[in-house]
Amino acid sequence: MTTQESQSKVEVALDEIRPFLQSDGGDISLLGFEDEETTVKVQLQGACAGCSVNQMTLKSGVEMTIKKHAPQIEKVINVEA
């Protein structure tokens, strides 16, 4: 899978989860990939950035949704602002 294809699939996944984050006053943006495109770097924004359960949101919401669309992804990491 090319970088462009991976990015496209991850963006589709983020678009799927974004309304749930926005309903709580947050958002998410794709920053890039690392480790030969098996790790996705994102940034939680707004209320999600300072939320005490953002790691749970990242793993059970964001990572699960990304892996559904792009199974080659092994992990998702949040880069603090």
C-alpha positions as CSV (number, residue, x, y, z in Angstrom):
1,M,0.0,0.0,0.0
2,T,1.4,3.4,-0.9
3,T,1.7,6.3,1.5
4,Q,-1.1,8.1,-0.3
5,E,-3.4,5.1,0.0
6,S,-2.6,4.7,3.7
7,Q,-3.1,8.4,4.4
8,S,-6.4,8.3,2.5
9,K,-7.7,5.3,4.6
10,V,-6.6,6.9,7.8
11,E,-8.4,10.2,6.9
12,V,-11.6,8.2,6.2
13,A,-11.2,6.6,9.7
14,L,-10.7,10.0,11.3
15,D,-13.7,11.5,9.5
16,E,-15.7,8.6,11.0
17,I,-14.6,9.3,14.6
18,R,-14.4,13.1,14.4
19,P,-18.1,13.8,15.0
20,F,-17.9,11.9,18.4
21,L,-14.8,14.0,19.4
22,Q,-16.4,17.2,18.2
23,S,-19.6,16.5,20.2
24,D,-17.4,16.7,23.4
25,G,-15.6,19.9,22.2
26,G,-12.6,18.2,20.7
27,D,-11.1,17.2,17.4
28,I,-8.2,15.3,15.9
29,S,-5.7,15.8,13.1
30,L,-3.3,13.5,11.3
31,L,0.3,14.5,11.7
32,G,1.9,11.7,9.8
33,F,3.4,8.2,9.9
34,E,6.5,6.5,11.3
35,D,8.0,3.1,11.6
36,E,7.5,2.2,7.9
37,E,4.0,3.5,8.0
38,T,2.8,1.1,10.8
39,T,2.5,3.9,13.4
40,V,0.1,6.8,12.9
41,K,0.8,10.1,14.6
42,V,-2.2,12.2,15.5
43,Q,-2.9,15.2,17.7
44,L,-6.0,15.4,19.9
45,Q,-7.2,18.9,20.1
46,G,-9.6,21.1,22.0
47,A,-11.3,19.5,25.0
48,C,-9.7,16.1,24.0
49,A,-6.2,17.4,24.5
50,G,-6.6,17.9,28.3
51,C,-9.2,15.2,29.0
52,S,-8.2,12.7,31.6
53,V,-9.6,9.8,29.5
54,N,-7.9,10.8,26.2
55,Q,-5.7,7.6,26.2
56,M,-8.8,5.5,26.4
57,T,-10.4,7.5,23.6
58,L,-7.2,7.1,21.6
59,K,-6.9,3.3,22.0
60,S,-10.6,2.2,22.0
61,G,-12.0,4.8,19.7
62,V,-9.4,6.2,17.4
63,E,-7.0,3.3,17.0
64,M,-9.8,0.7,16.6
65,T,-11.4,2.8,13.9
66,I,-8.1,3.4,12.0
67,K,-7.3,-0.3,12.2
68,K,-10.7,-1.2,10.8
69,H,-10.0,1.0,7.7
70,A,-6.2,0.3,7.5
71,P,-5.3,-3.0,9.0
72,Q,-1.6,-2.6,8.4
73,I,-1.5,0.0,11.1
74,E,-0.1,-1.4,14.4
75,K,-0.5,1.6,16.7
76,V,-1.6,5.2,17.0
77,I,0.2,7.7,19.1
78,N,-0.9,11.2,20.3
79,V,1.6,14.0,19.9
80,E,1.0,16.6,22.6
81,A,0.8,20.2,21.3
